[in-house]
Amino acid sequence: MPAHALAPLTPYLSIAGLAFLYYRRIRRSFGRQQWKPRRTMVRLCLLAFVTAMLALAACLLPHVALGVAVGAGLGTALGLFSLRHTHTEWVDGCGWYTPNPWIGGALSVVLLGRLAWRWSQGALTGGMAASGQQASPLTMGIAAALVVYSLVHVGGLWWRMRHLRPPLGRDAPPAALG
């Protein structure tokens, strides 16, 4: 299919891709989840990168710096609060956790609502959105809260599950003292 034939579909495909990503993200906020160490480490690295990019955006766009800083502070507090209300267990050699559904779900809804508001006002279209001239401190603060919340929660969950894991030789008989 030629590239010019895909041009009219590009907005719909990008919205469908974002909707799928948000569906996956919101789905991880509900019910018992299996802990996967490799996926957790990849997620931690990605979240650390995005956090660094938000900090860079705060430096390059000084009018959003306060929003990013306040959002990061709120995200840290919510991440720690959420960790306190996340149940973890180790069953049959697998780690399981049950996240607090209200905190992650509420942050996702707030971000989606803010992005929908900005989109309905036309702020995400045209060249000004790409150049950062219309960057909103509120939107960047909400994004920072969500990203830092996820970073703190995933990092704390990784730390908790690593310490909860039973030692590898736990079921083995003790070695004879010679």
C-alpha positions as CSV (number, residue, x, y, z in Angstrom):
1,M,0.0,0.0,0.0
2,P,1.5,3.4,-1.0
3,A,2.3,5.9,1.8
4,H,-0.1,8.5,0.4
5,A,-3.0,6.0,0.8
6,L,-2.2,5.7,4.6
7,A,-2.1,9.5,5.2
8,P,-5.9,9.9,5.8
9,L,-5.8,6.9,8.2
10,T,-2.8,8.2,10.3
11,P,-4.9,10.1,13.0
12,Y,-7.2,7.1,13.5
13,L,-4.3,4.6,13.6
14,S,-2.4,6.7,16.2
15,I,-5.5,7.1,18.3
16,A,-6.2,3.4,18.1
17,G,-2.6,2.7,19.1
18,L,-2.8,5.0,22.1
19,A,-6.1,3.5,23.1
20,F,-4.6,0.0,23.1
21,L,-1.6,1.2,25.2
22,Y,-4.0,2.8,27.7
23,Y,-6.1,-0.3,27.8
24,R,-3.0,-2.4,28.7
25,R,-1.9,0.1,31.3
26,I,-5.3,0.3,33.0
27,R,-5.8,-3.4,32.9
28,R,-2.6,-3.8,35.0
29,S,-4.3,-1.7,37.7
30,F,-6.9,-4.3,38.5
31,G,-6.8,-7.8,40.0
32,R,-4.1,-10.2,40.9
33,Q,-1.0,-9.9,38.6
34,Q,1.9,-12.3,38.2
35,W,5.3,-10.6,38.9
36,K,7.7,-11.0,36.0
37,P,11.2,-9.8,36.9
38,R,12.5,-9.1,33.4
39,R,9.4,-7.2,32.3
40,T,9.6,-5.2,35.6
41,M,13.2,-4.3,34.9
42,V,12.4,-3.2,31.3
43,R,9.5,-1.1,32.7
44,L,11.8,0.4,35.3
45,C,14.4,1.4,32.7
46,L,11.7,2.9,30.4
47,L,10.1,4.8,33.2
48,A,13.5,6.2,34.3
49,F,14.1,7.3,30.8
50,V,10.7,9.0,30.5
51,T,11.3,10.7,33.9
52,A,14.6,12.0,32.7
53,M,12.9,13.4,29.6
54,L,10.3,15.1,31.7
55,A,13.1,16.7,33.8
56,L,14.7,17.8,30.6
57,A,11.4,19.3,29.3
58,A,11.1,21.2,32.6
59,C,14.6,22.6,32.1
60,L,14.0,23.5,28.5
61,L,10.5,24.9,29.0
62,P,10.7,26.9,32.2
63,H,7.0,27.8,32.3
64,V,6.2,24.1,32.9
65,A,8.9,23.4,35.5
66,L,6.7,24.1,38.5
67,G,4.0,21.8,37.2
68,V,6.5,19.0,36.6
69,A,8.0,19.4,40.0
70,V,4.7,19.4,41.8
71,G,3.5,16.5,39.7
72,A,6.7,14.5,40.5
73,G,6.2,15.2,44.2
74,L,2.6,14.1,44.2
75,G,3.5,11.0,42.1
76,T,6.1,10.0,44.6
77,A,3.7,10.4,47.5
78,L,1.0,8.5,45.7
79,G,3.5,5.8,44.7
80,L,4.5,5.2,48.3
81,F,0.9,5.3,49.4
82,S,0.0,2.7,46.7
83,L,2.9,0.5,47.7
84,R,1.6,0.4,51.2
85,H,-1.8,-0.9,49.9
86,T,-0.4,-3.4,47.4
87,H,-0.6,-7.0,48.5
88,T,2.3,-9.2,47.6
89,E,2.7,-13.0,48.0
90,W,4.9,-15.8,46.8
91,V,2.9,-18.9,45.8
92,D,4.2,-22.1,44.1
93,G,7.5,-20.5,43.1
94,C,5.8,-17.4,41.5
95,G,5.4,-13.9,42.7
96,W,2.0,-12.4,42.7
97,Y,0.8,-8.9,43.6
98,T,-2.6,-7.2,43.8
99,P,-2.3,-3.4,43.2
100,N,-4.6,-0.8,44.7
101,P,-7.0,-0.3,41.8
102,W,-8.2,3.2,42.8
103,I,-4.9,5.1,42.7
104,G,-3.6,3.9,39.4
105,G,-7.0,4.0,37.8
106,A,-7.7,7.5,39.0
107,L,-4.4,8.9,37.7
108,S,-5.0,7.3,34.3
109,V,-8.5,8.8,34.1
110,V,-7.2,12.2,35.1
111,L,-4.5,12.1,32.5
112,L,-6.9,10.9,29.8
113,G,-9.4,13.6,30.8
114,R,-6.8,16.3,30.6
115,L,-5.5,15.1,27.2
116,A,-9.1,14.9,25.9
117,W,-9.7,18.5,27.1
118,R,-6.5,19.8,25.5
119,W,-7.4,17.9,22.2
120,S,-10.9,19.3,22.2
121,Q,-9.5,22.8,22.5
122,G,-7.2,22.2,19.5
123,A,-4.0,22.5,21.5
124,L,-2.6,19.2,20.2
125,T,-2.9,20.1,16.6
126,G,-0.7,22.1,14.3
127,G,3.0,23.1,14.6
128,M,2.8,24.8,17.9
129,A,2.1,21.5,19.8
130,A,5.2,20.0,18.2
131,S,7.4,23.0,19.2
132,G,6.3,23.0,22.8
133,Q,5.0,26.5,22.8
134,Q,1.6,25.4,24.0
135,A,2.9,23.0,26.7
136,S,0.6,23.3,29.7
137,P,2.0,23.2,33.2
138,L,-1.1,21.3,34.3
139,T,-0.8,18.6,31.6
140,M,2.9,18.2,32.2
141,G,2.3,18.0,36.0
142,I,-0.3,15.3,35.5
143,A,2.1,13.4,33.2
144,A,4.9,13.8,35.7
145,A,2.6,12.5,38.5
146,L,1.6,9.4,36.5
147,V,5.2,8.6,35.4
148,V,6.8,9.2,38.8
149,Y,4.0,7.3,40.5
150,S,4.6,4.3,38.2
151,L,8.4,4.6,38.7
152,V,8.1,4.6,42.5
153,H,5.4,1.8,42.5
154,V,7.2,-0.5,40.1
155,G,10.6,0.1,41.8
156,G,9.1,-0.5,45.2
157,L,7.3,-3.6,44.0
158,W,10.5,-4.9,42.4
159,W,12.4,-4.4,45.7
160,R,9.6,-6.0,47.8
161,M,9.3,-9.1,45.5
162,R,13.1,-9.6,45.5
163,H,13.1,-9.6,49.3
164,L,9.9,-11.8,49.5
165,R,11.3,-14.5,47.2
166,P,12.3,-17.6,49.1
167,P,16.0,-18.5,49.0
168,L,16.9,-20.9,46.2
169,G,18.2,-23.7,48.4
170,R,15.5,-23.4,51.0
171,D,13.9,-26.8,50.4
172,A,17.2,-28.6,50.1
173,P,18.4,-30.7,53.1
174,P,21.2,-29.1,55.1
175,A,24.7,-30.1,54.2
176,A,26.4,-32.5,56.6
177,L,29.1,-30.8,58.7
178,G,32.4,-32.5,58.1
